[in-house]
Amino acid sequence: MKRLYRSRTERMIAGVCGGIAQYFAIDPTLVRLAFVAFTLAGGAGVLLYAALAIIIPLEPVTMEQPQPMPSAQQPEWPEAAEEEARREVQETSVASSGTYRR
């Protein structure tokens, strides 16, 4: 039996659009655009989304689904790692150049 759940993987806020998209086997972007259209057409999209986020249960965990890593274990963004590496190189080159005066 097919059941409607909030998605654990296709989520932006609460997984409502991702769950609806999985249920109907469509792209989640289309469902998100529909909610934006309802919101712009009078604000009903926000109320509907909030109600569905409360009513629709969260998708049960299965062994096949990858679980999100805790924030402490998540890898850094490549841009942040590159910036940190540049900063370390600059600090090392300035310290080794002997341009500091005492």
PDB file as gemmi writes it, atoms N, CA and C in Angstrom:
CRYST1    1.000    1.000    1.000  90.00  90.00  90.00 P 1                      
ATOM      1  N   MET A   1       0.846  -1.179   0.000  1.00  0.00           N  
ATOM      2  CA  MET A   1       0.000   0.000   0.000  1.00  0.00           C  
ATOM      3  C   MET A   1       0.891   1.241   0.000  1.00  0.00           C  
ATOM      4  N   LYS A   2       0.618   2.156  -0.887  1.00  0.00           N  
ATOM      5  CA  LYS A   2       1.379   3.380  -1.030  1.00  0.00           C  
ATOM      6  C   LYS A   2       0.913   4.403   0.000  1.00  0.00           C  
ATOM      7  N   ARG A   3       1.879   5.012   0.743  1.00  0.00           N  
ATOM      8  CA  ARG A   3       1.540   5.991   1.776  1.00  0.00           C  
ATOM      9  C   ARG A   3       2.255   7.301   1.508  1.00  0.00           C  
ATOM     10  N   LEU A   4       1.635   8.377   1.942  1.00  0.00           N  
ATOM     11  CA  LEU A   4       2.219   9.705   1.800  1.00  0.00           C  
ATOM     12  C   LEU A   4       3.012  10.041   3.049  1.00  0.00           C  
ATOM     13  N   TYR A   5       4.292  10.358   2.865  1.00  0.00           N  
ATOM     14  CA  TYR A   5       5.181  10.742   3.951  1.00  0.00           C  
ATOM     15  C   TYR A   5       5.916  12.025   3.562  1.00  0.00           C  
ATOM     16  N   ARG A   6       6.405  12.731   4.584  1.00  0.00           N  
ATOM     17  CA  ARG A   6       7.340  13.822   4.325  1.00  0.00           C  
ATOM     18  C   ARG A   6       8.687  13.187   4.035  1.00  0.00           C  
ATOM     19  N   SER A   7       9.376  13.676   3.029  1.00  0.00           N  
ATOM     20  CA  SER A   7      10.635  13.082   2.592  1.00  0.00           C  
ATOM     21  C   SER A   7      11.784  13.421   3.535  1.00  0.00           C  
ATOM     22  N   ARG A   8      12.670  12.450   3.737  1.00  0.00           N  
ATOM     23  CA  ARG A   8      13.885  12.689   4.510  1.00  0.00           C  
ATOM     24  C   ARG A   8      15.031  13.135   3.600  1.00  0.00           C  
ATOM     25  N   THR A   9      14.967  12.785   2.321  1.00  0.00           N  
ATOM     26  CA  THR A   9      16.067  13.089   1.405  1.00  0.00           C  
ATOM     27  C   THR A   9      15.784  14.287   0.508  1.00  0.00           C  
ATOM     28  N   GLU A  10      14.595  14.424  -0.009  1.00  0.00           N  
ATOM     29  CA  GLU A  10      14.223  15.531  -0.898  1.00  0.00           C  
ATOM     30  C   GLU A  10      13.531  16.608  -0.086  1.00  0.00           C  
ATOM     31  N   ARG A  11      14.294  17.345   0.710  1.00  0.00           N  
ATOM     32  CA  ARG A  11      13.669  18.338   1.568  1.00  0.00           C  
ATOM     33  C   ARG A  11      14.419  19.654   1.498  1.00  0.00           C  
ATOM     34  N   MET A  12      13.637  20.722   1.578  1.00  0.00           N  
ATOM     35  CA  MET A  12      14.192  22.067   1.686  1.00  0.00           C  
ATOM     36  C   MET A  12      13.878  22.617   3.081  1.00  0.00           C  
ATOM     37  N   ILE A  13      12.629  22.457   3.496  1.00  0.00           N  
ATOM     38  CA  ILE A  13      12.226  22.930   4.826  1.00  0.00           C  
ATOM     39  C   ILE A  13      11.776  21.741   5.664  1.00  0.00           C  
ATOM     40  N   ALA A  14      10.613  21.184   5.362  1.00  0.00           N  
ATOM     41  CA  ALA A  14      10.084  20.087   6.170  1.00  0.00           C  
ATOM     42  C   ALA A  14       9.897  18.801   5.372  1.00  0.00           C  
ATOM     43  N   GLY A  15      10.166  18.821   4.071  1.00  0.00           N  
ATOM     44  CA  GLY A  15      10.045  17.620   3.262  1.00  0.00           C  
ATOM     45  C   GLY A  15       8.666  17.368   2.691  1.00  0.00           C  
ATOM     46  N   VAL A  16       7.764  18.338   2.821  1.00  0.00           N  
ATOM     47  CA  VAL A  16       6.390  18.154   2.333  1.00  0.00           C  
ATOM     48  C   VAL A  16       6.380  18.027   0.812  1.00  0.00           C  
ATOM     49  N   CYS A  17       7.013  18.951   0.110  1.00  0.00           N  
ATOM     50  CA  CYS A  17       7.016  18.920  -1.354  1.00  0.00           C  
ATOM     51  C   CYS A  17       7.725  17.677  -1.874  1.00  0.00           C  
ATOM     52  N   GLY A  18       8.830  17.298  -1.241  1.00  0.00           N  
ATOM     53  CA  GLY A  18       9.538  16.086  -1.645  1.00  0.00           C  
ATOM     54  C   GLY A  18       8.704  14.843  -1.443  1.00  0.00           C  
ATOM     55  N   GLY A  19       7.954  14.787  -0.347  1.00  0.00           N  
ATOM     56  CA  GLY A  19       7.085  13.640  -0.092  1.00  0.00           C  
ATOM     57  C   GLY A  19       5.936  13.542  -1.082  1.00  0.00           C  
ATOM     58  N   ILE A  20       5.344  14.688  -1.384  1.00  0.00           N  
ATOM     59  CA  ILE A  20       4.258  14.700  -2.374  1.00  0.00           C  
ATOM     60  C   ILE A  20       4.799  14.280  -3.739  1.00  0.00           C  
ATOM     61  N   ALA A  21       5.985  14.773  -4.091  1.00  0.00           N  
ATOM     62  CA  ALA A  21       6.588  14.405  -5.372  1.00  0.00           C  
ATOM     63  C   ALA A  21       6.900  12.910  -5.432  1.00  0.00           C  
ATOM     64  N   GLN A  22       7.407  12.347  -4.348  1.00  0.00           N  
ATOM     65  CA  GLN A  22       7.677  10.904  -4.328  1.00  0.00           C  
ATOM     66  C   GLN A  22       6.380  10.109  -4.460  1.00  0.00           C  
ATOM     67  N   TYR A  23       5.327  10.560  -3.817  1.00  0.00           N  
ATOM     68  CA  TYR A  23       4.053   9.854  -3.854  1.00  0.00           C  
ATOM     69  C   TYR A  23       3.479   9.813  -5.274  1.00  0.00           C  
ATOM     70  N   PHE A  24       3.564  10.953  -5.978  1.00  0.00           N  
ATOM     71  CA  PHE A  24       3.012  11.028  -7.326  1.00  0.00           C  
ATOM     72  C   PHE A  24       4.058  10.757  -8.411  1.00  0.00           C  
ATOM     73  N   ALA A  25       5.287  10.441  -8.035  1.00  0.00           N  
ATOM     74  CA  ALA A  25       6.381  10.124  -8.954  1.00  0.00           C  
ATOM     75  C   ALA A  25       6.615  11.264  -9.946  1.00  0.00           C  
ATOM     76  N   ILE A  26       6.744  12.485  -9.414  1.00  0.00           N  
ATOM     77  CA  ILE A  26       7.040  13.651 -10.239  1.00  0.00           C  
ATOM     78  C   ILE A  26       8.242  14.378  -9.639  1.00  0.00           C  
ATOM     79  N   ASP A  27       8.714  15.385 -10.339  1.00  0.00           N  
ATOM     80  CA  ASP A  27       9.868  16.164  -9.882  1.00  0.00           C  
ATOM     81  C   ASP A  27       9.455  17.067  -8.717  1.00  0.00           C  
ATOM     82  N   PRO A  28      10.221  17.075  -7.627  1.00  0.00           N  
ATOM     83  CA  PRO A  28       9.880  17.918  -6.481  1.00  0.00           C  
ATOM     84  C   PRO A  28       9.855  19.409  -6.813  1.00  0.00           C  
ATOM     85  N   THR A  29      10.608  19.823  -7.818  1.00  0.00           N  
ATOM     86  CA  THR A  29      10.620  21.229  -8.202  1.00  0.00           C  
ATOM     87  C   THR A  29       9.239  21.677  -8.680  1.00  0.00           C  
ATOM     88  N   LEU A  30       8.525  20.804  -9.367  1.00  0.00           N  
ATOM     89  CA  LEU A  30       7.178  21.145  -9.821  1.00  0.00           C  
ATOM     90  C   LEU A  30       6.230  21.373  -8.644  1.00  0.00           C  
ATOM     91  N   VAL A  31       6.355  20.545  -7.629  1.00  0.00           N  
ATOM     92  CA  VAL A  31       5.504  20.698  -6.440  1.00  0.00           C  
ATOM     93  C   VAL A  31       5.873  21.986  -5.709  1.00  0.00           C  
ATOM     94  N   ARG A  32       7.160  22.278  -5.619  1.00  0.00           N  
ATOM     95  CA  ARG A  32       7.597  23.514  -4.958  1.00  0.00           C  
ATOM     96  C   ARG A  32       7.086  24.739  -5.706  1.00  0.00           C  
ATOM     97  N   LEU A  33       7.136  24.688  -7.033  1.00  0.00           N  
ATOM     98  CA  LEU A  33       6.610  25.801  -7.831  1.00  0.00           C  
ATOM     99  C   LEU A  33       5.106  25.972  -7.626  1.00  0.00           C  
ATOM    100  N   ALA A  34       4.392  24.873  -7.467  1.00  0.00           N  
ATOM    101  CA  ALA A  34       2.950  24.958  -7.205  1.00  0.00           C  
ATOM    102  C   ALA A  34       2.688  25.643  -5.860  1.00  0.00           C  
ATOM    103  N   PHE A  35       3.481  25.330  -4.846  1.00  0.00           N  
ATOM    104  CA  PHE A  35       3.318  25.988  -3.549  1.00  0.00           C  
ATOM    105  C   PHE A  35       3.649  27.473  -3.638  1.00  0.00           C  
ATOM    106  N   VAL A  36       4.654  27.829  -4.430  1.00  0.00           N  
ATOM    107  CA  VAL A  36       4.989  29.245  -4.629  1.00  0.00           C  
ATOM    108  C   VAL A  36       3.840  29.952  -5.328  1.00  0.00           C  
ATOM    109  N   ALA A  37       3.248  29.307  -6.323  1.00  0.00           N  
ATOM    110  CA  ALA A  37       2.114  29.902  -7.039  1.00  0.00           C  
ATOM    111  C   ALA A  37       0.928  30.113  -6.100  1.00  0.00           C  
ATOM    112  N   PHE A  38       0.633  29.127  -5.247  1.00  0.00           N  
ATOM    113  CA  PHE A  38      -0.458  29.285  -4.276  1.00  0.00           C  
ATOM    114  C   PHE A  38      -0.159  30.417  -3.293  1.00  0.00           C  
ATOM    115  N   THR A  39       1.093  30.548  -2.916  1.00  0.00           N  
ATOM    116  CA  THR A  39       1.475  31.614  -1.988  1.00  0.00           C  
ATOM    117  C   THR A  39       1.307  32.979  -2.634  1.00  0.00           C  
ATOM    118  N   LEU A  40       1.738  33.114  -3.876  1.00  0.00           N  
ATOM    119  CA  LEU A  40       1.612  34.392  -4.569  1.00  0.00           C  
ATOM    120  C   LEU A  40       0.175  34.724  -4.939  1.00  0.00           C  
ATOM    121  N   ALA A  41      -0.677  33.719  -5.019  1.00  0.00           N  
ATOM    122  CA  ALA A  41      -2.073  33.928  -5.388  1.00  0.00           C  
ATOM    123  C   ALA A  41      -2.961  34.229  -4.187  1.00  0.00           C  
ATOM    124  N   GLY A  42      -2.394  34.559  -3.061  1.00  0.00           N  
ATOM    125  CA  GLY A  42      -3.223  34.920  -1.928  1.00  0.00           C  
ATOM    126  C   GLY A  42      -2.723  34.410  -0.596  1.00  0.00           C  
ATOM    127  N   GLY A  43      -1.594  33.750  -0.571  1.00  0.00           N  
ATOM    128  CA  GLY A  43      -1.025  33.296   0.694  1.00  0.00           C  
ATOM    129  C   GLY A  43      -1.473  31.929   1.149  1.00  0.00           C  
ATOM    130  N   ALA A  44      -2.287  31.252   0.364  1.00  0.00           N  
ATOM    131  CA  ALA A  44      -2.786  29.940   0.776  1.00  0.00           C  
ATOM    132  C   ALA A  44      -1.674  28.894   0.800  1.00  0.00           C  
ATOM    133  N   GLY A  45      -0.615  29.087   0.030  1.00  0.00           N  
ATOM    134  CA  GLY A  45       0.471  28.112  -0.030  1.00  0.00           C  
ATOM    135  C   GLY A  45       1.191  27.958   1.299  1.00  0.00           C  
ATOM    136  N   VAL A  46       1.392  29.059   2.003  1.00  0.00           N  
ATOM    137  CA  VAL A  46       2.087  29.008   3.300  1.00  0.00           C  
ATOM    138  C   VAL A  46       1.236  28.262   4.318  1.00  0.00           C  
ATOM    139  N   LEU A  47      -0.034  28.575   4.368  1.00  0.00           N  
ATOM    140  CA  LEU A  47      -0.928  27.893   5.315  1.00  0.00           C  
ATOM    141  C   LEU A  47      -1.062  26.408   4.987  1.00  0.00           C  
ATOM    142  N   LEU A  48      -1.187  26.098   3.709  1.00  0.00           N  
ATOM    143  CA  LEU A  48      -1.313  24.708   3.284  1.00  0.00           C  
ATOM    144  C   LEU A  48      -0.045  23.925   3.619  1.00  0.00           C  
ATOM    145  N   TYR A  49       1.111  24.527   3.349  1.00  0.00           N  
ATOM    146  CA  TYR A  49       2.391  23.857   3.650  1.00  0.00           C  
ATOM    147  C   TYR A  49       2.528  23.610   5.148  1.00  0.00           C  
ATOM    148  N   ALA A  50       2.208  24.600   5.962  1.00  0.00           N  
ATOM    149  CA  ALA A  50       2.313  24.443   7.416  1.00  0.00           C  
ATOM    150  C   ALA A  50       1.374  23.348   7.914  1.00  0.00           C  
ATOM    151  N   ALA A  51       0.160  23.320   7.396  1.00  0.00           N  
ATOM    152  CA  ALA A  51      -0.796  22.286   7.809  1.00  0.00           C  
ATOM    153  C   ALA A  51      -0.308  20.899   7.399  1.00  0.00           C  
ATOM    154  N   LEU A  52       0.200  20.777   6.178  1.00  0.00           N  
ATOM    155  CA  LEU A  52       0.699  19.482   5.712  1.00  0.00           C  
ATOM    156  C   LEU A  52       1.943  19.039   6.479  1.00  0.00           C  
ATOM    157  N   ALA A  53       2.795  19.993   6.862  1.00  0.00           N  
ATOM    158  CA  ALA A  53       3.988  19.648   7.640  1.00  0.00           C  
ATOM    159  C   ALA A  53       3.605  19.076   8.996  1.00  0.00           C  
ATOM    160  N   ILE A  54       2.486  19.514   9.537  1.00  0.00           N  
ATOM    161  CA  ILE A  54       2.021  18.993  10.824  1.00  0.00           C  
ATOM    162  C   ILE A  54       1.290  17.665  10.647  1.00  0.00           C  
ATOM    163  N   ILE A  55       0.506  17.549   9.597  1.00  0.00           N  
ATOM    164  CA  ILE A  55      -0.363  16.375   9.406  1.00  0.00           C  
ATOM    165  C   ILE A  55       0.389  15.168   8.838  1.00  0.00           C  
ATOM    166  N   ILE A  56       1.227  15.380   7.823  1.00  0.00           N  
ATOM    167  CA  ILE A  56       1.890  14.262   7.140  1.00  0.00           C  
ATOM    168  C   ILE A  56       3.033  13.740   8.010  1.00  0.00           C  
ATOM    169  N   PRO A  57       3.073  12.439   8.264  1.00  0.00           N  
ATOM    170  CA  PRO A  57       4.157  11.883   9.091  1.00  0.00           C  
ATOM    171  C   PRO A  57       5.477  11.850   8.322  1.00  0.00           C  
ATOM    172  N   LEU A  58       6.570  11.869   9.073  1.00  0.00           N  
ATOM    173  CA  LEU A  58       7.907  11.804   8.494  1.00  0.00           C  
ATOM    174  C   LEU A  58       8.167  10.392   7.991  1.00  0.00           C  
ATOM    175  N   GLU A  59       8.844  10.298   6.877  1.00  0.00           N  
ATOM    176  CA  GLU A  59       9.163   9.016   6.256  1.00  0.00           C  
ATOM    177  C   GLU A  59       9.954   8.135   7.229  1.00  0.00           C  
ATOM    178  N   PRO A  60       9.582   6.870   7.378  1.00  0.00           N  
ATOM    179  CA  PRO A  60      10.332   5.998   8.278  1.00  0.00           C  
ATOM    180  C   PRO A  60      11.752   5.760   7.761  1.00  0.00           C  
ATOM    181  N   VAL A  61      12.668   5.521   8.678  1.00  0.00           N  
ATOM    182  CA  VAL A  61      14.060   5.276   8.324  1.00  0.00           C  
ATOM    183  C   VAL A  61      14.209   3.843   7.848  1.00  0.00           C  
ATOM    184  N   THR A  62      14.885   3.679   6.707  1.00  0.00           N  
ATOM    185  CA  THR A  62      15.214   2.340   6.214  1.00  0.00           C  
ATOM    186  C   THR A  62      16.720   2.252   6.076  1.00  0.00           C  
ATOM    187  N   MET A  63      17.228   1.055   5.992  1.00  0.00           N  
ATOM    188  CA  MET A  63      18.676   0.852   5.907  1.00  0.00           C  
ATOM    189  C   MET A  63      19.234   1.328   4.567  1.00  0.00           C  
ATOM    190  N   GLU A  64      18.423   1.414   3.516  1.00  0.00           N  
ATOM    191  CA  GLU A  64      18.900   1.814   2.196  1.00  0.00           C  
ATOM    192  C   GLU A  64      19.134   3.317   2.104  1.00  0.00           C  
ATOM    193  N   GLN A  65      18.458   4.106   2.933  1.00  0.00           N  
ATOM    194  CA  GLN A  65      18.569   5.555   2.849  1.00  0.00           C  
ATOM    195  C   GLN A  65      19.824   6.043   3.552  1.00  0.00           C  
ATOM    196  N   PRO A  66      20.584   6.904   2.884  1.00  0.00           N  
ATOM    197  CA  PRO A  66      21.736   7.482   3.580  1.00  0.00           C  
ATOM    198  C   PRO A  66      21.261   8.482   4.620  1.00  0.00           C  
ATOM    199  N   GLN A  67      21.840   8.426   5.799  1.00  0.00           N  
ATOM    200  CA  GLN A  67      21.473   9.341   6.871  1.00  0.00           C  
ATOM    201  C   GLN A  67      22.358  10.572   6.806  1.00  0.00           C  
ATOM    202  N   PRO A  68      21.795  11.748   7.063  1.00  0.00           N  
ATOM    203  CA  PRO A  68      22.637  12.946   7.072  1.00  0.00           C  
ATOM    204  C   PRO A  68      23.645  12.883   8.210  1.00  0.00           C  
ATOM    205  N   MET A  69      24.843  13.398   7.937  1.00  0.00           N  
ATOM    206  CA  MET A  69      25.885  13.392   8.955  1.00  0.00           C  
ATOM    207  C   MET A  69      25.624  14.507   9.956  1.00  0.00           C  
ATOM    208  N   PRO A  70      25.958  14.297  11.217  1.00  0.00           N  
ATOM    209  CA  PRO A  70      25.841  15.386  12.190  1.00  0.00           C  
ATOM    210  C   PRO A  70      26.702  16.563  11.742  1.00  0.00           C  
ATOM    211  N   SER A  71      26.302  17.768  12.100  1.00  0.00           N  
ATOM    212  CA  SER A  71      26.980  18.962  11.602  1.00  0.00           C  
ATOM    213  C   SER A  71      28.447  19.007  11.992  1.00  0.00           C  
ATOM    214  N   ALA A  72      28.829  18.413  13.109  1.00  0.00           N  
ATOM    215  CA  ALA A  72      30.228  18.426  13.522  1.00  0.00           C  
ATOM    216  C   ALA A  72      31.090  17.550  12.613  1.00  0.00           C  
ATOM    217  N   GLN A  73      30.494  16.552  11.957  1.00  0.00           N  
ATOM    218  CA  GLN A  73      31.258  15.647  11.116  1.00  0.00           C  
ATOM    219  C   GLN A  73      31.173  15.996   9.636  1.00  0.00           C  
ATOM    220  N   GLN A  74      30.364  16.981   9.268  1.00  0.00           N  
ATOM    221  CA  GLN A  74      30.215  17.322   7.871  1.00  0.00           C  
ATOM    222  C   GLN A  74      31.503  17.937   7.347  1.00  0.00           C  
ATOM    223  N   PRO A  75      31.888  17.565   6.125  1.00  0.00           N  
ATOM    224  CA  PRO A  75      33.106  18.138   5.562  1.00  0.00           C  
ATOM    225  C   PRO A  75      32.921  19.623   5.263  1.00  0.00           C  
ATOM    226  N   GLU A  76      34.028  20.348   5.252  1.00  0.00           N  
ATOM    227  CA  GLU A  76      33.960  21.768   4.954  1.00  0.00           C  
ATOM    228  C   GLU A  76      33.619  21.967   3.484  1.00  0.00           C  
ATOM    229  N   TRP A  77      33.078  23.114   3.171  1.00  0.00           N  
ATOM    230  CA  TRP A  77      32.827  23.470   1.781  1.00  0.00           C  
ATOM    231  C   TRP A  77      34.172  23.671   1.111  1.00  0.00           C  
ATOM    232  N   PRO A  78      34.297  23.316  -0.160  1.00  0.00           N  
ATOM    233  CA  PRO A  78      35.581  23.475  -0.848  1.00  0.00           C  
ATOM    234  C   PRO A  78      36.085  24.920  -0.823  1.00  0.00           C  
ATOM    235  N   GLU A  79      35.171  25.888  -0.946  1.00  0.00           N  
ATOM    236  CA  GLU A  79      35.588  27.283  -0.943  1.00  0.00           C  
ATOM    237  C   GLU A  79      36.222  27.664   0.393  1.00  0.00           C  
ATOM    238  N   ALA A  80      35.640  27.204   1.478  1.00  0.00           N  
ATOM    239  CA  ALA A  80      36.176  27.512   2.805  1.00  0.00           C  
ATOM    240  C   ALA A  80      37.529  26.849   2.999  1.00  0.00           C  
ATOM    241  N   ALA A  81      37.695  25.626   2.525  1.00  0.00           N  
ATOM    242  CA  ALA A  81      38.966  24.925   2.656  1.00  0.00           C  
ATOM    243  C   ALA A  81      40.039  25.615   1.820  1.00  0.00           C  
ATOM    244  N   GLU A  82      39.680  26.069   0.609  1.00  0.00           N  
ATOM    245  CA  GLU A  82      40.638  26.778  -0.235  1.00  0.00           C  
ATOM    246  C   GLU A  82      41.064  28.089   0.415  1.00  0.00           C  
ATOM    247  N   GLU A  83      40.112  28.829   0.959  1.00  0.00           N  
ATOM    248  CA  GLU A  83      40.411  30.094   1.612  1.00  0.00           C  
ATOM    249  C   GLU A  83      41.332  29.881   2.812  1.00  0.00           C  
ATOM    250  N   GLU A  84      41.074  28.842   3.589  1.00  0.00           N  
ATOM    251  CA  GLU A  84      41.921  28.549   4.746  1.00  0.00           C  
ATOM    252  C   GLU A  84      43.333  28.162   4.306  1.00  0.00           C  
ATOM    253  N   ALA A  85      43.453  27.394   3.236  1.00  0.00           N  
ATOM    254  CA  ALA A  85      44.766  26.998   2.727  1.00  0.00           C  
ATOM    255  C   ALA A  85      45.537  28.221   2.234  1.00  0.00           C  
ATOM    256  N   ARG A  86      44.852  29.144   1.532  1.00  0.00           N  
ATOM    257  CA  ARG A  86      45.504  30.369   1.077  1.00  0.00           C  
ATOM    258  C   ARG A  86      46.015  31.191   2.251  1.00  0.00           C  
ATOM    259  N   ARG A  87      45.183  31.304   3.292  1.00  0.00           N  
ATOM    260  CA  ARG A  87      45.559  32.081   4.463  1.00  0.00           C  
ATOM    261  C   ARG A  87      46.797  31.477   5.134  1.00  0.00           C  
ATOM    262  N   GLU A  88      46.844  30.141   5.239  1.00  0.00           N  
ATOM    263  CA  GLU A  88      47.996  29.484   5.850  1.00  0.00           C  
ATOM    264  C   GLU A  88      49.258  29.704   5.034  1.00  0.00           C  
ATOM    265  N   VAL A  89      49.152  29.648   3.714  1.00  0.00           N  
ATOM    266  CA  VAL A  89      50.309  29.870   2.841  1.00  0.00           C  
ATOM    267  C   VAL A  89      50.803  31.296   3.000  1.00  0.00           C  
ATOM    268  N   GLN A  90      49.892  32.279   3.036  1.00  0.00           N  
ATOM    269  CA  GLN A  90      50.288  33.674   3.192  1.00  0.00           C  
ATOM    270  C   GLN A  90      50.983  33.891   4.535  1.00  0.00           C  
ATOM    271  N   GLU A  91      50.427  33.322   5.599  1.00  0.00           N  
ATOM    272  CA  GLU A  91      51.031  33.484   6.919  1.00  0.00           C  
ATOM    273  C   GLU A  91      52.416  32.857   6.965  1.00  0.00           C  
ATOM    274  N   THR A  92      52.571  31.694   6.336  1.00  0.00           N  
ATOM    275  CA  THR A  92      53.851  31.010   6.328  1.00  0.00           C  
ATOM    276  C   THR A  92      54.876  31.791   5.517  1.00  0.00           C  
ATOM    277  N   SER A  93      54.466  32.315   4.350  1.00  0.00           N  
ATOM    278  CA  SER A  93      55.413  33.034   3.505  1.00  0.00           C  
ATOM    279  C   SER A  93      55.832  34.356   4.140  1.00  0.00           C  
ATOM    280  N   VAL A  94      54.935  35.042   4.824  1.00  0.00           N  
ATOM    281  CA  VAL A  94      55.273  36.292   5.491  1.00  0.00           C  
ATOM    282  C   VAL A  94      56.204  36.018   6.661  1.00  0.00           C  
ATOM    283  N   ALA A  95      55.933  34.966   7.415  1.00  0.00           N  
ATOM    284  CA  ALA A  95      56.764  34.639   8.575  1.00  0.00           C  
ATOM    285  C   ALA A  95      58.159  34.199   8.150  1.00  0.00           C  
ATOM    286  N   SER A  96      58.291  33.509   7.023  1.00  0.00           N  
ATOM    287  CA  SER A  96      59.593  33.015   6.598  1.00  0.00           C  
ATOM    288  C   SER A  96      60.379  34.042   5.800  1.00  0.00           C  
ATOM    289  N   SER A  97      59.754  35.124   5.348  1.00  0.00           N  
ATOM    290  CA  SER A  97      60.464  36.114   4.539  1.00  0.00           C  
ATOM    291  C   SER A  97      61.350  37.016   5.366  1.00  0.00           C  
ATOM    292  N   GLY A  98      61.133  37.084   6.669  1.00  0.00           N  
ATOM    293  CA  GLY A  98      61.971  37.882   7.537  1.00  0.00           C  
ATOM    294  C   GLY A  98      61.708  39.370   7.429  1.00  0.00           C  
ATOM    295  N   THR A  99      60.542  39.762   6.993  1.00  0.00           N  
ATOM    296  CA  THR A  99      60.228  41.187   6.828  1.00  0.00           C  
ATOM    297  C   THR A  99      59.752  41.832   8.113  1.00  0.00           C  
ATOM    298  N   TYR A 100      59.582  41.055   9.146  1.00  0.00           N  
ATOM    299  CA  TYR A 100      59.165  41.628  10.423  1.00  0.00           C  
ATOM    300  C   TYR A 100      60.350  42.308  11.113  1.00  0.00           C  
ATOM    301  N   ARG A 101      60.108  43.460  11.691  1.00  0.00           N  
ATOM    302  CA  ARG A 101      61.147  44.158  12.447  1.00  0.00           C  
ATOM    303  C   ARG A 101      60.761  44.210  13.898  1.00  0.00           C  
ATOM    304  N   ARG A 102      61.738  44.102  14.745  1.00  0.00           N  
ATOM    305  CA  ARG A 102      61.467  44.145  16.170  1.00  0.00           C  
ATOM    306  C   ARG A 102      61.849  45.441  16.748  1.00  0.00           C  
TER     307      ARG A 102                                                      
END                                                                             
